[in-house]
Structures are given as C-alpha cells and as structure tokens.
Amino acid sequence: MTKDLVKQLIAEYQQFATSVQLVERRVDFMDGQNYVMVGLRHAGKSYLMYQRIAQLIKSGHSREEILFFNFEDDRIDSLQLSDLELIKVCYEEMYDHRPIFFLDEIQLVEGWEKFARRLADHKYNVYITGSNAKMLSSEIATTLGGRYMIQEVYPYSFAEYLNANGLDLKKQNALIKNGKQIARLAELYFRNGGLPETALMKNSRPWLSSLYNKIFFGDLVTRYAIRNDFALKVLIRKLAESVKQPLSYNRLASIVSSTGKKISTDTVIDYLAYMKDSWLTLPFENFMGKLQDKEMNKKYYFIDNGLLALFLIDPDTSLLENIVAINLRRTHGSDCYFFNTPNAEVDFYLPLEGAAFQVSYSLSDAETRKREVDGLVSLAKFQKLRRLAIITKDEEETIERDGLTIEVVPLWKWLCSVG
C-alpha cells in the first residue's frame, strides 16, 4: 500500500464520514475514553462511528482531526501490522492536528491489537469496530490492558426503528397522534427484525438471506475452519425451531447425529460458542440452575427476528419470545435469565431489577392463562419482585392474584417502553 493511496483514502474517508446523514442511536460515549464496538454484521457499528464523529464536530473539533479508515475497502488488501503505522505517518504528513482515530473493521489486520494498545498508551483517542467477537477474547483483552471500553451494538430498538421511519416517540402525544402507524411499524419490526438496512425495505427477506449466508460461510465455516458444515447447518436450524425451550449439549448432538452426520458433544459446544462469538445467537442461562445445568441447558435466541424468521414456517410465537429476549439483553446486559424449577417456570427473570416476564401470544385459552399466571405467582413467593408482566401480541389488561398485580401488555406498547 503506497503513501499516495493512503493519503487519498484518508481524505476521501474524512469527507464521507463527516457528511453522513444519520438516524441517531441511543448510545452515550464518554469523552476521553477509547472504545471497541462489536456486534453482528450490518448492526450499525460503522454508523455509530459516524454518529460519534458528528458529536465531536458539534462540540468544537474540526473535520481535519478525524482519521477514519475502512479496512474493508476493496482498494486495499493483505494489510500488515506495519501498514497501520503507515496510515498514522501519512496523516501526520497531511495535517498538523493530533488525530482522533476511527478504525473500521480493523480485525482484518493481523496483530491490530498491538497498534491499538500503543495508540492508547500515547493518549490518542481511538474508536474501533469489528464483527468478530473474538475481539473480546481473554488474550486480546489482556493485550489492550483495560485501555478500551466495550460497546456492544445490537439491531435497532423499536424507538430507533421508528426514528428511521420518521417517527419520534419523544414528541408530545406521539403515541396518540401516530397510533395506527406505530402499530403497523411494530408488526414490520416484529416480522422483519431491526437491522438498520431493513428498516425501509418493502421486502427484506432476500437481503436477510444473503446476510445469513455471509455469516454462515464467512463468520463461521471459513473463520473457524469448520469441515462439517452440514452438521452446523442442522444445528442452527434446530436452535431456530427451539428458541423457547432449554436445550442440552447432549440432546443437540443426538439430534444432529440422527440426520446422518455424526457430531460429538464437544463439537456441539464449540459450534455454539462460534455462533455466540459471531453474534448470531444469544444464550440465556437458568437463574436457579446448578453450575453444570447453567452451562449445559441454555435457551438460544437469535440476535434478530428477521434472521430467525428465515428458518420458521409458523413463526409467530417464536418471534414474540425472541424479540423480547433481544430487547432485554440489549437494555439489561447479563442481568437476564429464564427461571425454571419444579415450582416455577418463568420465561425471563431480571434479578437486579426485580422483574419477571412471561411471553404468550394470547391469553384467550384458559389453560394457557393459568399456566402463565401461576408461574409468576410461584416465583413471587420466594423472589422479591417489583414488576410482574405478561407480554402478548395484542392483548392488554390487569390481573390481580394473591395480592399481586400482573400487567398484561401488548408487544408494541412494551417495545415503546424499553427504549
């Protein structure tokens, strides 16, 4: 890579990155901190960089201070660690400013973390993105030495999805004035997911199918040198069909092996870790399980409803629970569990918040209604709860039982409340 090309790219990126039209996302950056942004392909990591650039310029920084570099540019390839220093040198030949680094998809450069640490050691302000969650591995975390904050990037929240479609929930009486439009968009968000590029698509399925193939072949098969890709494909499909049930490693190995491609339990464990690291799935543990049970019997949700829907014929009940899981993990991080004991079964339990949620498409069936309410009431007997709720597709009411108040809230209204 020549100096002339590097300088050309620096100037082009600087012009582009400071002029992008943005749908602002609800992410707060702290001044003076360095960040590594990680998440699924096309979740919006680069746009968070553009958003931060806009904030810095608004606060008084000049465009010339921005050193943005996209390592996926097709004009560059086979970059070495030494090329990262060349980028810095070229910038310093172009400007007298101390640069603010925005390094997009830098994980493509072998040894990038050494350069990132050196920048932090010399007190540069640095923002980094990467699709591979291996960027959070213990080895790299040790190399970065606590000098970077990790910002996980999820698909759009419903509020962000509405913003992308021209609706702002913060405006006075927004729910009242735009109720029908919000309900329509909630249905699209429910079925198509929240990846930013799908927000304005009339038919997002072909794009989502293409994205899944990139994740499957690029982030999984190629990256981890998987030879039994048929078994991986079957495993992913089984997870998609079972998002509402805990699954053990042994059972998954048995199911996949029954299709004719033998797979060991150890391989299943590896494949599940790869899916998590590639941001395809979100594992949830049983809060009351023993250590072995927590590890071996998890629920596996998908990072986006649009991706999950690719695998399902009758998807509604699965999509409902999956979209709740995504938004709880996005807003509450690791404080999200399911609760399963002989005495109580609850879909989601947030111990720090003292909240418990059941998810049911409808409560019109008496047996379903009893099961969902009984689970919450049983949990409240030995866990202190401040909020009990049942999230449904469209129904709304309040249930009083044994001195407890249980909200029954439709999905669209719950999504509006979680931000």
MONOR-V661534 format. One line per field, one symbol per residue. phi: phi as a letter, one per 40 degrees, with the letter a starting at -180 (. if undefined). Layout:
# MONOR-V661534
phi = ???
This chain:
# MONOR-V661534
phi = .ccdcdcccdccccccccbccbccbcbbbccgccbbbbicdgchcccccdccdcccccchccdcccbcabccdccbafcbdcccccccccdcccbccccbcbbcgcccccgdccccccccccgccbbbbacccccbccccdcccggcbccbcbbddccccccdcbgbbcccdfccccbdccccccccccccbgbcdcccbccbcdccccccccccccccbcccbfccccccccccccccccbccbcbcdcccccccccchbcaccccddcccccccccgcbbcbccdcccdccdccbbcbbbcaccccccbbcbcdcccccccccdcccccbfccbabbabdcabbcbbbcccgbbbbbadabcccccdccccdcccccccbbcbbababcbcbcaabbbafgbbbcbbcdcccccccg
